[in-house]
């Protein structure tokens, strides 16, 4: 496992004090924050991709065509 050194400012220190009151270490809080930031970043990328697909007329047409084909298959 590697180490990470960061400089904190008063706002970050206050946040760390608040987050470590229940017994978590500063390292645990920092690791959790980094993991949550990565998850939020991944969700934002997926959301942007989904919005791009939703706004793509060709993709919308293909989706509707596939839905119609599936309806026809179910009707058999």
C-alpha positions as CSV (number, residue, x, y, z in Angstrom):
1,X,0.0,0.0,0.0
2,X,1.3,3.4,-0.9
3,X,1.1,6.7,1.1
4,X,-0.5,10.0,0.1
5,X,0.5,13.3,1.7
6,X,-1.9,16.2,1.4
7,X,-1.9,19.8,2.6
8,X,-5.0,20.7,4.5
9,X,-6.6,24.1,5.1
10,X,-8.8,25.1,8.0
11,X,-12.0,24.0,6.2
12,X,-10.6,20.6,5.5
13,X,-9.4,20.3,9.1
14,X,-12.9,21.1,10.4
15,X,-14.3,18.5,8.1
16,X,-11.8,15.9,9.2
17,X,-12.5,16.7,12.9
18,X,-16.2,16.2,12.3
19,X,-15.8,13.0,10.3
20,X,-13.3,11.4,12.8
21,X,-15.4,12.1,15.9
22,X,-17.0,8.6,15.8
23,X,-13.6,6.8,15.8
24,X,-12.6,6.7,12.2
25,X,-9.0,7.6,11.5
26,X,-8.0,10.5,9.2
27,X,-6.7,7.9,6.8
28,X,-10.0,5.9,6.8
29,X,-11.9,9.1,6.2
30,X,-9.6,10.2,3.3
31,X,-9.8,6.7,1.7
32,X,-13.6,6.7,1.9
33,X,-13.8,10.2,0.4
34,X,-11.5,9.3,-2.5
35,X,-13.6,6.2,-3.2
36,X,-16.8,8.2,-3.1
37,X,-15.4,10.8,-5.4
38,X,-14.5,8.1,-7.9
39,X,-18.0,6.6,-7.7
40,X,-19.5,10.0,-8.2
41,X,-17.2,10.6,-11.2
42,X,-18.2,7.2,-12.7
43,X,-21.9,8.0,-12.2
44,X,-21.5,11.4,-13.9
45,X,-19.8,9.8,-16.9
46,X,-22.5,7.2,-17.2
47,X,-25.2,9.8,-16.9
48,X,-23.6,11.9,-19.6
49,X,-23.4,8.8,-21.9
50,X,-27.0,8.0,-21.2
51,X,-28.1,11.6,-22.0
52,X,-26.1,11.5,-25.2
53,X,-27.8,8.3,-26.3
54,X,-31.2,9.7,-25.3
55,X,-30.6,12.8,-27.4
56,X,-29.3,10.9,-30.4
57,X,-32.1,10.6,-33.0
58,X,-30.6,7.6,-34.7
59,X,-30.3,5.7,-31.4
60,X,-33.9,6.7,-30.4
61,X,-35.2,5.4,-33.7
62,X,-33.2,2.1,-33.3
63,X,-34.6,1.7,-29.8
64,X,-38.2,2.2,-31.0
65,X,-37.7,-0.2,-33.9
66,X,-36.3,-2.9,-31.5
67,X,-39.2,-2.4,-29.1
68,X,-41.7,-2.8,-32.0
69,X,-39.9,-6.0,-33.1
70,X,-40.1,-7.3,-29.5
71,X,-43.8,-6.5,-29.3
72,X,-44.3,-8.4,-32.5
73,X,-42.5,-11.4,-31.2
74,X,-44.5,-11.4,-28.0
75,X,-47.7,-11.2,-29.9
76,X,-47.0,-14.6,-31.6
